[in-house]
Amino acid sequence: MSEVPICIDVSHHQGTIDWEEVRAAGVLGMIHKATEGTSFVDDMRAENCAAAKKAGIAISTYFWLKPGNAAAQADFYLETIQPVKGERVVIDFEEDGCDLDDLYEAIGAIKQYDDSLQITVYSGHLLKELLTGRDDYLADNTDLWLAQYTSSEDNISWSEATYPQWMLWQYSESGTIPGIDDAYVDLDKFNGGVAHFLRWMHPKGHAPDPKPPQPPEPDQDVAVVDVAVTAPDDVKVKVSINGVMLRKPRWRQIRRGPDVAT
């Protein structure tokens, strides 16, 4: 898959992000890491969510679940993000050592906090290995964000007895998106159309009509200037046009988590 995805997920590892450029590229949704365990808070979450929302991107958040004390971890996440009624919240269920009891406990804590919240479970091989048949509790209270890195939808697999279909599929951890220069980006595909995706991302009953980014007006009478610059590899080049600095990809890293010691 080489097209710009409908949704991305990020954390502080992506550095400073130009959300207007991300939205202009075609991204409609973003899910940001919020917390991990009972003490780690992603210090870029509030800033990125506010800027993405201002740019017209639908937002949600997730917390990385660690083994044990799952209810306290869920409470810490909820106290950090202060979700509104009907908001979508995500449990990142992938760390070795986590079991289904941890997941049940985290879900239960979220439902006790506010039963209107929409709960999604993010997982890949861990959930598939733990689920041997249909799990009614998960089926009734959550939907699935599948993590499996492959270029073809035909190659993915998940716990279909519990989740007849996945809702979001993270198909790459090494994507590139205009406006994000400091790291690779997780890319996600939604199992449905744009209107359905926006309803899924927004709090219940609050999804707006999709508004595609407006292309710039063509400059009919403006001459085109071609500029070529050659510089040694060890020389940093900065280019500006009419006082506007052009962005240039710098270095890339792949990092998802965890961010704190076990």
Phi, psi and omega per residue, in radians:
M1 nan 2.169 -3.119
S2 -2.056 -0.181 -3.110
E3 -1.286 2.771 3.073
V4 -1.169 2.255 -3.068
P5 -1.367 2.831 3.108
I6 -1.249 -0.437 -3.054
C7 -2.500 2.561 3.031
I8 -2.274 2.800 2.976
D9 -2.238 2.442 -2.992
V10 -2.434 3.003 3.018
S11 -2.605 -2.924 3.105
H12 -1.096 -0.310 -3.130
H13 -1.142 -0.357 3.127
Q14 -1.420 -0.067 3.072
G15 1.215 -2.642 -3.132
T16 -1.384 2.270 -3.028
I17 -2.076 2.372 3.029
D18 -1.622 1.669 -3.013
W19 -1.254 -0.492 3.054
E20 -1.090 -0.698 3.120
E21 -1.222 -0.658 3.095
V22 -1.072 -0.787 -3.141
R23 -1.163 -0.704 3.132
A24 -1.097 -0.473 3.121
A25 -1.286 -0.299 3.098
G26 2.068 -0.034 3.116
V27 -1.254 2.285 -3.103
L28 -1.871 -0.329 -3.073
G29 -2.489 2.653 3.125
M30 -2.494 2.353 3.068
I31 -2.052 2.166 -2.989
H32 -1.962 2.450 3.017
K33 -1.125 2.378 3.140
A34 -1.958 -0.905 -3.071
T35 -2.504 2.984 3.043
E36 -2.633 2.257 -3.093
G37 1.149 -2.489 -3.116
T38 -2.079 0.272 -3.137
S39 -2.495 -0.439 -3.076
F40 -1.468 2.238 3.054
V41 -2.130 2.250 3.080
D42 -1.209 2.011 -3.011
D43 -1.335 -0.060 3.088
M44 -1.776 -0.091 -3.012
R45 -1.080 -0.905 -3.078
A46 -1.090 -0.791 -3.124
E47 -1.112 -0.819 -3.106
N48 -1.163 -0.714 -3.130
C49 -1.132 -0.720 3.130
A50 -1.127 -0.764 -3.109
A51 -1.215 -0.686 3.117
A52 -1.137 -0.763 3.130
K53 -1.088 -0.716 3.109
K54 -1.080 -0.585 3.140
A55 -1.376 -0.080 3.126
G56 1.649 0.366 -3.140
I57 -1.794 2.291 3.081
A58 -1.225 2.478 -3.039
I59 -2.221 2.668 2.982
S60 -2.636 3.126 -3.103
T61 -2.456 2.873 3.071
Y62 -2.451 2.803 2.983
F63 -2.204 2.465 -3.138
W64 -1.426 2.041 -3.103
L65 -1.529 2.257 3.088
K66 -1.853 2.770 -3.113
P67 -1.097 2.371 3.066
G68 1.448 2.646 3.036
N69 0.972 0.716 -3.004
A70 -1.162 -0.642 -3.126
A71 -1.103 -0.720 3.118
A72 -1.129 -0.635 3.111
Q73 -1.163 -0.733 3.114
A74 -1.130 -0.736 3.126
D75 -1.092 -0.720 3.131
F76 -1.087 -0.744 3.087
Y77 -1.061 -0.843 -3.094
L78 -1.153 -0.689 3.092
E79 -1.145 -0.520 -3.140
T80 -1.295 -0.808 -3.051
I81 -1.543 -0.374 -3.120
Q82 0.893 1.134 -3.044
P83 -1.160 2.629 3.042
V84 -1.496 2.938 3.114
K85 -0.990 2.319 3.054
G86 1.355 0.090 -3.110
E87 -1.168 2.622 3.040
R88 -1.496 2.284 3.100
V89 -2.205 2.601 -3.007
V90 -2.207 2.356 3.023
I91 -1.782 2.065 3.090
D92 -1.495 1.802 -3.007
F93 -1.951 1.504 -3.092
E94 -2.536 -0.181 -3.049
E95 -1.311 2.340 3.075
D96 -0.989 2.405 -3.111
G97 1.795 -0.371 3.055
C98 -1.283 2.538 3.077
D99 -2.276 3.124 -3.080
L100 -1.119 -0.540 3.103
D101 -1.094 -0.675 3.061
D102 -1.044 -0.771 -3.112
L103 -1.150 -0.791 3.108
Y104 -1.024 -0.746 -3.103
E105 -1.122 -0.715 3.122
A106 -1.146 -0.750 3.117
I107 -1.094 -0.773 -3.139
G108 -1.056 -0.691 3.128
A109 -1.139 -0.687 3.119
I110 -1.145 -0.765 -3.138
K111 -1.146 -0.626 3.111
Q112 -1.198 -0.625 3.112
Y113 -1.146 -0.818 3.141
D114 -2.875 1.870 -3.049
D115 -1.206 -0.168 3.131
S116 -1.443 -0.232 -3.089
L117 -1.159 2.466 3.103
Q118 -1.619 2.144 -3.001
I119 -1.873 2.233 3.044
T120 -2.065 2.434 3.051
V121 -1.814 2.141 3.014
Y122 -1.664 2.198 3.104
S123 -2.924 2.848 3.074
G124 -2.213 -1.945 -3.039
H125 -1.156 -0.555 -3.066
L126 -1.038 -0.871 -3.117
L127 -1.165 -0.664 3.125
K128 -1.104 -0.654 -3.137
E129 -1.252 -0.572 -3.079
L130 -1.451 -0.504 -3.125
L131 -1.587 1.984 -3.137
T132 -1.754 -0.168 3.118
G133 -2.814 -2.810 -3.136
R134 -1.275 2.346 3.057
D135 -1.964 1.823 -3.049
D136 -1.109 -0.636 -3.107
Y137 -1.112 -0.810 3.113
L138 -1.169 -0.718 -3.123
A139 -1.093 -0.636 -3.068
D140 -1.448 -0.374 -2.976
N141 -2.095 -0.137 -3.069
T142 -2.485 2.895 2.871
D143 -2.202 3.099 -2.912
L144 -1.988 2.291 2.909
W145 -1.924 1.841 -3.021
L146 -1.526 2.352 3.039
A147 -1.925 1.974 3.058
Q148 -2.772 2.029 -3.005
Y149 -1.553 1.858 3.117
T150 -2.761 2.725 -3.097
S151 -1.515 -0.161 -3.064
S152 -2.201 2.291 3.088
E153 -1.110 -0.429 3.140
D154 -1.153 -0.334 -3.052
N155 -1.661 -0.080 -3.069
I156 -1.510 2.718 3.090
S157 -2.527 2.674 -3.125
W158 -2.744 -3.128 -3.084
S159 -1.443 1.416 -3.006
E160 -1.187 -0.423 3.114
A161 -1.113 -0.608 3.118
T162 -1.559 -0.763 -3.125
Y163 -2.069 1.719 3.133
P164 -0.957 -0.501 3.059
Q165 -2.578 2.616 2.996
W166 -1.400 2.683 3.098
M167 -1.724 -0.708 3.101
L168 -2.266 2.471 -3.130
W169 -2.223 2.025 3.057
Q170 -1.498 1.849 -3.002
Y171 -1.774 -0.144 3.131
S172 -2.673 2.530 3.014
E173 -1.946 0.158 -3.067
S174 -2.309 0.704 3.114
G175 -1.439 2.855 3.036
T176 -2.172 2.375 -3.092
I177 -2.307 2.297 3.040
P178 -0.950 2.344 -3.120
G179 1.718 -0.208 3.102
I180 -2.135 1.807 -2.980
D181 -1.836 -0.292 -2.925
D182 -1.650 -0.132 -3.103
A183 -2.878 2.814 2.965
Y184 -1.144 2.836 -3.044
V185 -2.246 2.463 3.005
D186 -1.275 2.308 -3.108
L187 -1.939 2.430 -3.029
D188 -2.334 2.428 3.078
K189 -1.911 2.458 3.123
F190 -1.740 2.542 -3.112
N191 -1.567 1.211 -3.119
G192 2.818 -3.054 -3.118
G193 -1.506 -3.127 -3.064
V194 -1.093 -0.833 -3.114
A195 -1.070 -0.716 3.110
H196 -1.129 -0.721 3.127
F197 -1.067 -0.779 -3.131
L198 -1.138 -0.630 3.056
R199 -1.141 -0.681 -3.127
W200 -1.164 -0.698 -3.076
M201 -1.308 -0.650 -3.041
H202 -1.456 2.777 2.986
P203 -0.954 2.638 -3.076
K204 -0.916 2.223 3.073
G205 1.410 0.161 -3.067
H206 -2.158 0.330 -3.112
A207 -1.406 2.209 3.095
P208 -1.419 2.924 3.010
D209 -1.194 2.444 3.136
P210 -1.120 2.328 3.115
K211 -2.153 1.824 -3.129
P212 -1.128 2.603 3.104
P213 -1.072 2.478 -3.120
Q214 -1.452 2.222 3.092
P215 -1.209 2.619 3.118
P216 -1.139 2.612 3.101
E217 -1.171 2.352 3.134
P218 -1.165 2.460 3.094
D219 -1.580 1.641 -3.025
Q220 -1.116 -0.661 -2.973
D221 -1.951 0.322 -3.102
V222 -1.749 2.272 3.128
A223 -1.221 2.615 3.115
V224 -1.687 2.276 3.132
V225 -1.969 2.103 3.080
D226 -1.665 2.244 -3.140
V227 -2.233 2.234 3.088
A228 -2.089 2.294 -3.135
V229 -2.155 2.268 3.061
T230 -2.023 2.223 -3.113
A231 -2.516 2.622 3.071
P232 -1.032 2.722 -3.098
D233 -1.092 -0.484 -3.068
D234 -1.603 0.197 3.124
V235 -1.896 2.179 3.106
K236 -1.386 2.259 -3.095
V237 -1.985 2.229 3.034
K238 -2.033 2.291 -3.101
V239 -2.182 2.312 3.062
S240 -2.263 2.595 3.090
I241 -2.152 2.056 -3.103
N242 0.918 0.689 3.093
G243 1.489 -0.037 -3.141
V244 -1.764 2.106 -3.123
M245 -1.310 2.272 3.053
L246 -1.349 2.490 3.109
R247 -1.519 2.445 -3.126
K248 -2.259 2.191 3.122
P249 -0.960 2.401 -3.124
R250 -1.892 -1.859 -3.111
W251 -1.898 2.800 -3.115
R252 -2.181 2.486 3.054
Q253 -2.405 2.701 3.034
I254 -1.989 2.052 -3.112
R255 -2.729 2.161 3.100
R256 -1.999 -0.822 -3.109
G257 2.779 -3.137 0.020
P258 -1.314 2.895 -3.117
D259 -1.810 -0.208 3.135
V260 -2.227 2.746 -3.126
A261 -1.187 2.642 3.124
T262 -1.114 nan nan
